[in-house]
Amino acid sequence: MQVAGVAKQFNETNLKLIKQLGVDDFVYYSMQGMPDTLEELSAVKELVQKNGLRLSVIEGGPVIDQIVLAKDRRNQQIEEYIQSIRNMGRLGIRVLCYNFMPQVTSAAMVVRTSTVFEERGGAYTSQYREADLRDEDIVHDEQPTTDEEMWDNLEYFLKRIVPVAEQEEVLLAMHPDDPPLSPLCNLSRIMRNVANFDRLLSIVDSPVNGLTLCQGCFAEMGCDLVETIRHFKDRIHFAHFRDIFGTPTDFHETFPDNGANDMLKVIKTYREIGYGGFIRVDHVPLLATESGDYDGYGMIGHSFAIGYLKGLMESVYGKSASQSR
Ligand SMILES: O=C(O)[C@@H](O)[C@@H](O)[C@H](O)[C@H](O)CO
C-alpha cells in the first residue's frame, strides 16, 4: 500500500508540499470534470512529474451528471468518458475514482448540514444531522428517482465502460455516496451499503470493476471497517483515510486520530489482505492558522493526517513504507 497525496487547489506549491511530506504519488482531484484531451491530461502529468511525483490516480473523473440520471446527453457523455479512460491508459494512469451520486446542487454531491462543527481545540469540521436538513437548503430541479432506475442507469454505464477499462488496464474505483442515505432530497442514492456494493461488483464481474474503500463513508454506514476491508479484499482499488463519530443520520467528521475507529487495526487489515493500491487522506478539519471556510481539503490538516498515516504504516509495514527520496 502506498500513500498518495491530493491537492484540491492544483498548483506547484501544493505539489512541492506533498513531495516534502514524503509522498511520491499524486491524486488529481476535481468534482467538475478532468482534462478532456490527451494533451491536457499529459500536461497535468508533466507538471506533477516536474515536482517529483507520479500521477497515479484520477478522482472525480469525467463529468457524469447526464449518465447518473439517464438524461438526453447520456450517450455523448459515455463516449467522452471512454475517451478519458483511453487517455489514462495511454499515459499509464491506472486508477479512476468516481461517484454515482446525483448532484443535488449545481456544485455539490456531498451533503452536510454544518461546516462549523467544533472538533478538538475548536477546529472546524463538517456535520450531518438529518434533523437539521431543510429542503430549502438543497435546491435542485431533478425529478424524484428510484433505486431500480439508478441501478438501470449504472448497469447501462458499466457495460459500456468496463470493457474499455479492461483494454486500457485502468482500475475503476466506485466511491460510496456521502452521506450514504437514500432517498436524500427525493433522489435515490444506491452506493449506500455493503450489499449494494456487492451488487455493483456483480453487474459486470470484471477485475477492473472495483471500489474506493472510503473509511469515512463506510463508517457513516455503520460498518465495521475491518470486516468491510476483509469482505471486499482484491476489489478495493483505492482507499480514503478519514474517520467520523456518530450514527448514519447524526455524525461529524474528526481528525483521523480522533474518531471512533481503531486506525492501527484498519491499516493492519489492509496488510492482512495484501492490499497493494493507493490510500489518500480525506476530509480534514480547518485549523486555527487557516483562513476561509472549511472544505475538508486544507493542506495543513492534510499534512497532519499524512504524517499520522505514515506513522501508522511504518508501524505496520516497517520503515520502508514511509520512506521517500
Ligand atoms: O468521502 C467523501 O465525501 C470524499 O472522499 C469526497 O470528497 C470524495 O472525494 C468525492 O466524493 C469524490 O470521490
The ligand as a Tripos MOL2 file, in Angstrom:
@<TRIPOS>MOLECULE
LIG
   13    12     1     0     0
SMALL
NO_CHARGES

@<TRIPOS>ATOM
      1 O1        -15.9630   10.8660    1.3310 O.co2     1 LIG1
      2 C1        -16.1200   11.8840    0.6580 C.2       1 LIG1
      3 O2        -17.1640   12.5040    0.5020 O.co2     1 LIG1
      4 C2        -14.9100   12.4420   -0.0310 C.3       1 LIG1
      5 O3        -13.9750   11.4440   -0.2650 O.3       1 LIG1
      6 C3        -15.3510   13.1400   -1.2770 C.3       1 LIG1
      7 O4        -14.7770   14.4130   -1.2940 O.3       1 LIG1
      8 C4        -14.9470   12.3700   -2.4650 C.3       1 LIG1
      9 O5        -13.6000   12.6550   -2.6570 O.3       1 LIG1
     10 C5        -15.7480   12.7210   -3.6590 C.3       1 LIG1
     11 O6        -16.9880   12.1320   -3.4970 O.3       1 LIG1
     12 C6        -15.0520   12.2200   -4.9240 C.3       1 LIG1
     13 O7        -14.7800   10.8790   -4.8580 O.3       1 LIG1
@<TRIPOS>BOND
     1     1     2 2
     2     2     3 1
     3     2     4 1
     4     4     5 1
     5     4     6 1
     6     6     7 1
     7     6     8 1
     8     8     9 1
     9     8    10 1
    10    10    11 1
    11    10    12 1
    12    12    13 1
@<TRIPOS>SUBSTRUCTURE
     1 LIG1         1 GROUP 0 **** ****
